[in-house]
Amino acid sequence: MAGKVGLFDRWRLRSLQARQMLAAAAGLVAFLALAGYALNAAFADTARNNLRERLKNYATSYAAGIDFTRDRSLYIREQPPDPRFDVPGSGLYLEVVMPEGQGNSMSAEGPLLPDNQGRLLAPRQEVFEGPLDMTQIDGSEGQVYRYGLGLVWGGDGDPASEFPYTIYVMEDSRALGAQLRLFRGALWFYLGGAGIILLLLQTLVLRWSLRPLRHVINELTHVQRGESERMSEHHPRELEPLTDSINALIDSERSHLERQRNTLADLAHSLKTPLAVLRTELDSGESEATLRQELDTQLKRMGNLVSYQLARAASGGHKLFSAAIPLESTAEEIVSGLEKVYAAKRVLCEFEIDEKACFHGEAGDLQELLGNLLENAFKWARSRVLLTAKPHLDGNRRSGLLLVVEDDGPGIAPDDIAKVLQRGVRGDERVQGHGIGLSIVQDLIKDYRGELQVGRSEELGGARFEVRLPPGL
């Protein structure tokens, strides 16, 4: 059924440490299994090669001690290279195949060995075979490995008396099997022990590597409980974008809450005076016409106050992560309207906008920012206004914005700049000529964690407003 999540899925999704431990354990088990298989195969090949060399040495030793009588009967002059050749059914066997028969060691008496009758090899030809089926001296089934070496008997030097013969040396496979089983037992014991140690070590390493995440979780818990104001700045580079984003979100929410409180406080303070005037008029017993006129005046005043405070509050909020907005089209739209309003002044507005310059925020905030800066410039300019925009770059982070608006008006006296940049003052309490518009600009720049510098334009001679919005996260 769609929408259902199984127990395993819930555990898998909720435990990052468990997922990493499971992946690490699976990878470690797979590695140890492959390593064990490779080591076992290598050891088995080495053991088989060693067995072949040992049987070859037996055959060579017998070749040096074998002699034949005139009737080509087998005669062994030397003692066998291994005492087991003289013990029936010992597991180590010798057979010598000749053109007219064969001979064997005492150990080959009793067991039914693989048939070698007539299997003559070419001179110096070697074969190694196995395991081959055979029957033990007690009648049980078994297997042997067989090595064969082809030789030629020279006789008394007469080429006519030469004849080929082949030495076969066989060994019970149980010795090799026991050796392989012993090796496998030791191999898996040590690999298993190493795997357990590696898993414990990996657990410690994983817990150590995830400690910064737990530290971030603890810090976030303290912030949620109100025990801390924000996340600390001491985190690994990989976690810095996360903690910076959380801090930016916290700052944005607190700024938004503070703005709402300030707006309500300003609105309440602004409405106190007209409400007090109305209460005084009602208590004074004035005529109805006088009360109606005063009521109309105060209602208009309160309406303007409410509209202003709501617009200011609306312009202050913005999204933390927003798409890039090109500047040129917005600037052209604003300038087009301002040219109509200030048509009598015939102000010329010039653009120097880099094509890569973008505003990362809400379109309404860009309208307020550009609109108020340009309107202030049009208001005080004599004939020219210059708008410059460039991207503010910082490594691989999202580009910021450098915005400059200049005019050829009278400019702002250095002593008045501090008053222009004052905060917490209503529009009608600011310096004449820099009212509500500049107040909104300052609030917007503060919301975007930017900087505003006011000075004199070297190119045009009037006021110069420089807005620097930092690169994003």
C-alpha positions in Angstrom: 0.0 0.0 0.0 1.4 3.4 -1.0 2.5 5.7 1.8 3.5 2.9 4.2 7.1 2.8 5.5 8.4 -0.5 6.9 10.3 -0.9 10.1 13.6 -1.3 8.3 13.0 1.8 6.2 12.3 3.9 9.3 15.4 2.6 11.0 17.5 3.2 7.9 16.2 6.7 7.4 16.6 7.8 11.0 20.0 6.4 11.9 22.8 7.9 9.9 25.4 6.2 12.1 23.7 2.8 11.7 23.6 3.2 7.9 27.3 4.0 7.8 28.2 1.1 10.2 26.1 -1.3 8.0 27.8 -0.1 4.8 31.2 -0.3 6.5 30.6 -3.8 7.9 29.3 -5.1 4.6 32.3 -3.7 2.8 34.7 -5.1 5.4 33.0 -8.6 5.3 33.1 -8.6 1.5 36.8 -7.5 1.5 37.7 -10.2 4.1 35.8 -12.9 2.1 37.6 -12.0 -1.1 40.9 -11.8 0.7 40.3 -15.2 2.3 39.3 -16.7 -1.0 42.3 -15.3 -2.8 44.7 -16.4 0.0 43.1 -19.9 0.1 43.4 -20.3 -3.6 47.0 -19.1 -3.6 47.9 -21.5 -0.8 46.2 -24.4 -2.5 48.1 -23.7 -5.7 51.4 -23.5 -3.7 50.6 -26.7 -1.9 49.9 -28.5 -5.1 53.1 -27.2 -6.6 55.0 -28.3 -3.5 53.4 -31.8 -3.8 54.4 -32.0 -7.5 58.0 -31.1 -6.7 58.1 -33.6 -3.8 56.8 -36.4 -6.0 59.2 -35.4 -8.7 62.1 -35.6 -6.3 60.9 -39.1 -5.3 60.8 -40.1 -8.9 64.2 -38.7 -9.7 65.7 -40.4 -6.6 64.2 -43.7 -7.7 65.5 -43.2 -11.3 69.0 -43.0 -9.9 68.6 -46.3 -8.0 66.7 -48.4 -10.5 68.3 -51.2 -12.5 67.1 -53.9 -14.8 68.2 -57.5 -15.2 68.9 -59.1 -18.6 65.3 -60.3 -18.8 64.3 -56.7 -18.1 63.1 -57.4 -14.6 63.0 -54.5 -12.2 65.7 -54.2 -9.6 66.0 -51.4 -7.1 69.5 -51.0 -5.8 69.0 -48.2 -3.3 66.9 -47.7 -0.2 63.6 -45.9 -0.9 63.7 -42.1 -0.4 60.9 -42.4 2.1 60.3 -45.3 4.5 56.6 -45.3 3.6 57.4 -46.8 0.3 58.1 -50.1 2.2 54.8 -50.0 4.2 51.8 -51.5 2.4 48.9 -49.0 2.1 51.0 -46.2 3.6 49.7 -43.5 1.2 52.9 -43.1 -0.8 53.2 -45.5 -3.8 55.6 -46.3 -6.6 54.9 -48.0 -9.9 57.4 -48.5 -12.8 55.7 -49.2 -16.1 57.8 -51.1 -18.8 57.0 -52.2 -22.3 56.5 -55.8 -21.1 55.0 -55.3 -17.6 55.4 -53.2 -14.5 56.8 -53.2 -11.0 55.9 -51.4 -7.8 56.9 -50.7 -4.3 55.8 -52.7 -1.3 53.4 -49.9 -0.3 51.5 -50.4 -3.6 50.6 -54.0 -2.6 47.0 -54.1 -1.5 45.5 -50.8 -2.6 43.8 -50.6 -6.0 45.6 -47.7 -7.6 44.7 -45.9 -10.8 45.5 -48.1 -13.8 49.0 -47.3 -15.2 49.3 -50.5 -17.3 50.8 -49.6 -20.6 50.9 -45.8 -19.9 54.4 -45.2 -21.1 55.5 -41.6 -21.4 57.9 -40.2 -23.9 61.4 -39.7 -22.7 61.7 -36.7 -20.3 57.9 -36.2 -20.5 56.3 -35.2 -17.2 52.7 -35.4 -16.0 51.0 -34.4 -12.8 47.4 -35.5 -12.3 44.9 -35.6 -9.6 43.0 -36.2 -7.6 42.4 -39.7 -9.1 40.1 -42.3 -7.6 41.5 -45.3 -5.9 40.6 -48.0 -3.3 42.4 -48.1 0.0 43.9 -51.3 1.5 40.9 -51.5 3.9 38.4 -51.2 1.0 37.4 -47.6 1.5 37.3 -45.1 -1.3 40.1 -42.6 -1.7 42.0 -40.4 -4.0 45.7 -39.9 -5.0 47.8 -37.4 -6.8 50.1 -38.9 -9.5 53.3 -37.7 -10.9 54.9 -39.5 -14.0 58.3 -39.2 -15.5 59.3 -40.8 -18.8 62.8 -42.3 -19.1 64.9 -44.6 -21.3 67.1 -47.5 -20.0 70.5 -47.6 -21.7 71.5 -51.1 -20.9 75.1 -52.1 -21.7 75.5 -49.3 -24.2 74.1 -51.3 -27.1 71.3 -49.2 -28.8 69.4 -52.4 -29.5 69.1 -53.1 -25.8 67.6 -49.7 -24.9 63.9 -49.6 -23.9 61.6 -46.9 -22.5 60.0 -47.0 -19.0 58.0 -44.6 -16.9 58.1 -44.0 -13.1 54.8 -43.1 -11.4 54.9 -41.8 -7.8 51.5 -41.4 -6.1 50.5 -39.9 -2.8 47.2 -40.1 -0.9 45.2 -36.8 -1.2 44.4 -36.9 2.5 47.7 -35.3 3.4 47.2 -32.4 1.1 43.5 -32.1 2.3 44.6 -32.0 5.9 47.2 -29.4 5.2 44.5 -27.2 3.4 42.0 -27.7 6.2 44.6 -26.6 8.8 45.5 -23.6 6.7 41.8 -22.6 6.2 41.1 -22.9 9.9 44.0 -20.7 10.8 43.2 -18.3 7.9 39.6 -17.7 8.9 40.4 -17.6 12.6 42.9 -14.8 12.0 40.8 -13.0 9.4 37.8 -13.2 11.7 39.8 -11.8 14.6 41.2 -9.0 12.4 37.6 -8.3 11.1 36.3 -7.9 14.7 39.2 -5.6 15.6 38.7 -3.5 12.5 34.9 -3.2 13.1 35.6 -2.0 16.7 38.2 0.4 15.4 35.9 1.5 12.6 33.1 2.1 15.2 35.5 4.3 17.2 36.6 6.2 14.1 32.9 6.6 13.0 31.9 7.9 16.4 34.8 10.3 16.4 34.1 11.5 12.8 30.4 12.1 13.7 31.2 14.0 16.9 30.9 17.4 15.1 27.4 16.4 14.0 26.4 15.6 17.5 28.0 18.9 18.6 25.8 20.7 16.0 22.7 18.8 17.3 23.5 19.8 20.9 24.0 23.4 19.9 20.8 23.5 18.0 19.0 22.0 21.0 20.4 24.7 23.2 19.1 27.3 20.7 15.7 25.7 20.6 15.5 25.8 24.4 16.6 29.4 24.5 19.9 28.6 26.3 21.9 30.0 23.4 21.3 32.8 20.9 22.9 31.2 17.9 25.2 28.4 16.7 28.9 28.8 17.3 31.3 29.4 14.4 33.9 26.7 15.3 32.8 23.8 13.1 34.5 21.7 10.3 34.6 23.2 6.8 32.0 20.6 5.6 29.5 21.7 8.3 30.1 25.5 8.0 27.5 26.0 5.2 24.9 24.2 7.4 25.7 26.2 10.6 26.0 29.5 8.7 22.6 28.8 7.1 21.1 28.0 10.5 22.5 31.2 12.0 21.3 33.2 9.0 17.8 31.8 9.5 17.9 32.5 13.2 19.1 36.1 12.6 16.4 36.5 9.9 13.6 35.3 12.1 14.8 37.4 15.1 15.1 40.4 12.9 11.7 39.8 11.5 10.2 39.5 15.0 12.0 42.6 16.1 10.7 44.5 13.1 7.2 43.4 13.8 7.5 44.6 17.4 9.0 47.9 16.4 6.3 48.4 13.8 3.5 47.8 16.3 5.2 50.0 18.9 5.7 52.8 16.4 2.1 52.4 15.1 0.7 52.5 18.7 2.8 55.5 19.5 1.7 57.3 16.4 -1.9 56.7 17.0 -1.8 57.9 20.6 -1.9 61.6 19.6 -4.8 61.6 17.1 -6.8 59.3 19.5 -6.1 61.7 22.4 -7.2 64.7 20.2 -10.5 62.9 19.4 -11.1 62.1 23.1 -10.4 65.7 24.0 -12.8 67.0 21.3 -15.5 64.6 22.5 -15.1 65.7 26.1 -15.1 69.4 25.2 -18.7 69.4 24.0 -17.9 71.0 20.6 -20.6 71.3 18.0 -21.4 68.4 15.6 -19.9 70.2 12.6 -16.7 70.9 14.5 -16.4 67.3 15.7 -17.1 66.0 12.1 -14.4 68.2 10.7 -11.9 67.2 13.4 -12.8 63.5 13.0 -12.2 63.7 9.3 -8.8 65.3 9.8 -7.7 62.8 12.4 -9.0 59.8 10.5 -7.0 60.8 7.4 -4.0 61.2 9.6 -4.4 57.8 11.2 -5.0 56.2 7.8 -1.7 57.7 6.5 0.1 56.5 9.6 -1.3 52.9 9.3 -0.5 52.8 5.5 3.1 54.0 6.2 3.8 51.5 9.0 2.3 48.6 7.0 4.3 49.5 3.9 7.4 49.7 6.0 6.8 46.4 7.7 6.0 44.7 4.3 9.1 46.1 2.7 11.3 44.8 5.5 10.6 41.0 5.1 12.3 39.0 2.5 13.2 35.5 1.6 16.5 34.2 2.8 17.2 32.2 -0.3 15.9 33.7 -3.6 16.6 33.6 -7.3 18.8 36.2 -9.0 17.0 39.2 -10.4 18.6 41.2 -13.2 18.9 44.9 -12.4 18.7 46.7 -15.7 15.0 46.1 -16.5 13.9 47.1 -13.0 16.1 50.2 -13.1 14.7 51.2 -16.5 11.1 50.8 -15.3 11.8 53.0 -12.2 13.7 55.7 -14.2 10.9 55.8 -16.8 8.4 56.7 -14.1 10.7 59.2 -12.4 11.4 61.0 -15.6 7.6 61.7 -15.9 7.3 62.9 -12.3 10.4 65.2 -12.6 9.8 66.1 -16.3 10.3 69.8 -15.6 13.9 69.2 -14.4 14.9 67.2 -17.5 17.2 65.0 -15.5 19.5 62.6 -17.5 20.0 59.2 -15.8 23.0 57.1 -17.0 23.5 53.4 -16.4 26.8 51.6 -15.8 25.4 48.1 -15.0 27.5 45.0 -15.3 25.6 42.2 -17.1 26.6 39.8 -14.3 25.2 42.1 -11.5 22.1 40.5 -9.9 20.0 41.1 -6.8 19.4 37.9 -4.8 16.2 38.7 -3.0 12.5 39.6 -3.5 11.5 41.7 -6.4 9.6 44.1 -4.1 12.7 44.7 -2.1 14.7 45.6 -5.2 11.9 48.0 -6.3 12.0 49.7 -2.9 15.8 49.8 -2.8 16.4 51.2 -6.3 13.2 53.3 -6.3 14.0 55.2 -3.2 17.6 55.8 -4.0 16.8 56.9 -7.5 13.9 59.1 -6.4 16.1 60.8 -3.8 18.7 61.4 -6.6 16.1 62.8 -9.0 14.8 65.0 -6.2 18.1 66.7 -5.5 19.9 66.4 -8.9 20.3 69.4 -11.2 20.6 67.5 -14.4 22.4 64.2 -14.1 22.1 61.0 -12.2 24.5 58.0 -12.4 23.5 54.4 -11.5 26.4 51.9 -11.2 26.0 48.2 -10.4 28.7 45.5 -10.2 28.8 42.0 -8.8 30.5 41.5 -5.4 32.5 38.3 -5.8 34.0 36.1 -3.0 35.4 32.8 -4.1 32.7 30.2 -5.0 30.0 31.8 -2.9 26.9 33.3 -4.5 27.8 36.8 -5.8 26.8 39.9 -3.8 26.0 43.3 -5.2 27.7 46.7 -5.3 25.2 49.5 -6.1 26.1 53.2 -6.4 23.7 56.1 -7.0 25.2 59.5 -7.6 23.8 62.9 -8.5 25.0 66.4 -9.4 23.0 68.1 -6.7 24.1 70.0 -3.6 25.2 66.8 -1.8 25.1 66.1 1.9 27.2 67.9 4.4 29.6 65.6 6.4 28.0 66.7 9.7 24.6 65.6 8.4 25.6 62.1 7.2 25.3 60.6 10.8 21.8 62.0 11.1 20.8 60.6 7.7 22.0 57.1 8.8 20.2 57.2 12.2 18.0 54.3 13.0 14.8 54.0 15.0 13.5 57.4 13.9 10.3 57.9 12.0 10.3 59.5 8.6 9.1 62.9 9.6 11.8 63.1 12.3 14.7 62.7 9.8 16.8 65.4 8.1 14.8 67.4 5.6 15.1 65.9 2.1 15.9 62.4 3.4 12.7 61.1 4.8 10.7 57.9 4.6 12.4 56.6 1.5 15.9 56.6 3.0 14.5 55.0 6.1 13.2 52.1 4.1 16.5 51.8 2.2 18.4 51.6 5.5 16.0 48.9 6.9 16.3 46.9 3.7 20.1 47.0 3.7 20.1 45.9 7.3 17.8 43.0 6.5 20.2 41.8 3.8 23.2 42.2 6.1 24.6 44.9 3.8 26.4 48.2 4.3 25.4 51.7 3.2 28.0 54.5 2.8 27.0 58.1 2.1 29.5 60.6 0.7 30.2 63.1 -2.1 30.5 62.0 -5.7 33.9 62.7 -7.2 32.5 62.5 -10.8 29.2 64.5 -10.4 29.9 66.5 -7.3 26.6 65.7 -5.5 25.6 63.0 -3.1 26.9 59.5 -3.5 25.0 56.5 -2.0 27.0 53.2 -2.1 25.1 50.0 -1.1 27.2 46.8 -0.6 25.3 43.6 -0.3 27.6 40.6 0.8 27.9 37.4 -1.1 25.4 34.7 -0.1 26.0 31.4 1.6 
